[in-house]
Amino acid sequence: YDSATGNTEYLAKALSHALPNVPCGPVGSLDCSKAELVYLGFWTDKGTCSDRLRAVLPSLAGKQIFLFGTAGFGADQAYYDRIIQAAACELPESVKLKASFMCQGKMQQGVLERYRSMLEANPQDGRAKLMVDNYHAALTHPDGTDMAAFQHFLISSVPAAGMGE
């Protein structure tokens, strides 16, 4: 996983709890060369996976991938689907995307400051107001509901032999 603010790391820890036989660590810390199925976690950067995660994708050619991630903006499944689709487009052609999961994650304080600046520059900007509201709504995410949904999704998505992969 690659986690900038701790949100995706939090999901990775939930993965470790739900699937204790699946090794988990930051991008570059694990040797995935012998794995058939790889769980990849990322934070959303400009609508897709992070550069750090993107850098390891070529080494995963021929593997099955489970993508999971967090996005500060959203809480809308259509938005999450677009992020997964953008990240999946980064995968080598020979990779098979098995499943994916996204949820909202809290954002850094600097993001709020940028949104507030936009709103101060144009108090009538409805989009900037929406972004400030979304920032505040995201502060509690990923939350217990997100974690339960992720763990349930993991357990229901794991192939019968996948517990040891």
C-alpha positions in Angstrom: 0.0 0.0 0.0 0.9 3.6 -0.4 -0.6 6.0 2.2 0.1 9.7 2.3 -2.2 10.5 5.3 -2.7 7.2 7.0 -6.1 6.5 5.5 -4.9 3.7 3.2 -2.6 2.3 5.8 -5.7 2.0 8.0 -7.4 0.0 5.3 -4.3 -2.1 4.9 -4.4 -2.9 8.6 -8.0 -4.0 8.3 -6.9 -6.2 5.4 -4.3 -7.8 7.7 -7.0 -8.4 10.3 -9.5 -9.9 7.9 -6.9 -12.0 6.0 -4.1 -12.7 8.5 -2.2 -14.9 6.1 -1.8 -12.2 3.5 1.5 -10.2 4.0 1.0 -6.5 4.1 3.5 -3.6 4.0 4.3 -0.3 2.4 5.0 -0.2 -1.4 8.4 -1.7 -2.0 8.7 -3.5 1.3 7.4 -6.9 0.1 8.6 -9.2 -2.6 5.5 -10.0 -4.6 7.3 -12.0 -7.3 5.9 -15.4 -6.3 2.4 -14.2 -5.4 -0.5 -14.9 -7.8 -2.8 -12.4 -6.2 -1.6 -9.0 -4.9 -3.6 -6.5 -2.9 -2.6 -3.0 -3.8 -3.7 0.0 -1.7 -3.4 3.6 -2.8 -4.4 7.1 -2.0 -6.0 9.1 -4.7 -3.8 11.6 -6.5 -5.3 13.6 -9.3 -8.0 11.1 -9.8 -5.9 7.9 -10.0 -3.3 6.0 -8.0 -0.3 7.6 -6.5 3.0 7.9 -8.3 4.7 5.6 -5.8 2.2 2.8 -6.5 2.4 3.5 -10.2 6.1 2.9 -10.1 5.8 -0.7 -9.0 3.0 -1.7 -11.4 5.3 -3.0 -14.2 6.7 -5.6 -11.8 3.2 -7.1 -11.3 2.8 -8.2 -14.9 0.8 -11.5 -15.1 -0.6 -11.2 -11.6 -4.2 -10.9 -10.3 -4.7 -7.7 -8.5 -7.2 -6.5 -5.9 -7.1 -2.7 -5.8 -8.2 -0.7 -2.7 -7.9 2.9 -1.8 -9.1 6.1 -0.3 -10.2 9.4 -1.8 -10.7 12.6 0.2 -13.4 14.0 -2.1 -16.5 11.9 -2.6 -18.5 9.4 -0.8 -20.1 8.7 -4.2 -19.7 5.3 -5.8 -19.6 6.7 -9.3 -16.7 8.9 -8.4 -14.9 5.9 -6.8 -15.6 3.8 -9.9 -13.9 6.4 -12.0 -10.8 6.4 -9.7 -10.6 2.6 -9.9 -10.9 2.7 -13.7 -8.2 5.3 -13.9 -5.9 3.2 -11.7 -6.7 0.0 -13.6 -5.6 1.7 -16.8 -2.2 2.1 -15.2 -1.9 -1.7 -14.7 0.2 -3.8 -17.2 -2.0 -5.4 -19.9 -1.4 -8.9 -18.6 -2.7 -8.1 -15.1 -6.2 -9.2 -14.2 -8.1 -6.9 -11.9 -10.1 -9.3 -9.6 -11.9 -6.8 -7.4 -11.7 -3.3 -6.0 -12.8 -1.2 -3.0 -12.8 2.5 -2.4 -13.9 4.7 0.5 -13.6 8.2 1.7 -10.6 9.4 3.7 -9.8 12.5 5.6 -7.6 15.1 4.0 -4.7 17.2 5.2 -5.3 20.7 6.7 -3.7 22.3 3.7 -6.5 21.1 1.5 -9.0 22.9 3.7 -6.9 26.1 3.5 -6.9 25.9 -0.3 -10.7 25.5 -0.4 -11.2 28.3 2.0 -9.0 30.6 -0.1 -11.1 29.7 -3.2 -14.3 30.6 -1.2 -12.8 33.8 0.1 -11.9 34.9 -3.4 -15.4 34.1 -4.6 -18.0 33.8 -1.8 -20.7 32.8 -4.3 -18.7 29.9 -5.6 -20.9 26.9 -4.9 -18.3 24.4 -5.9 -15.8 25.9 -3.3 -18.5 25.7 -0.6 -19.2 22.1 -1.5 -15.5 21.3 -1.2 -15.3 22.9 2.2 -18.3 20.9 3.3 -16.9 17.7 1.9 -13.6 18.3 3.8 -15.5 18.5 7.1 -17.6 15.4 6.2 -14.4 13.4 5.4 -12.7 14.1 8.7 -14.1 11.0 10.3 -13.2 8.6 7.4 -12.4 5.9 7.0 -14.7 5.1 9.9 -16.0 1.9 11.5 -18.7 1.6 8.8 -16.0 1.9 6.1 -13.8 -0.7 7.9 -16.7 -3.2 8.3 -17.6 -2.8 4.6 -14.0 -3.3 3.6 -13.5 -6.4 5.7 -16.8 -7.9 4.5 -15.9 -7.2 0.9 -12.4 -8.7 1.4 -13.7 -11.9 3.0 -16.5 -12.3 0.3 -14.0 -11.5 -2.5 -11.2 -13.9 -1.5 -10.9 -17.0 -3.7 -11.2 -20.3 -1.7 -7.4 -20.8 -2.0 -6.7 -17.1 -1.5 -6.3 -17.2 2.2 -2.6 -18.2 1.9 -1.7 -16.0 -1.1 
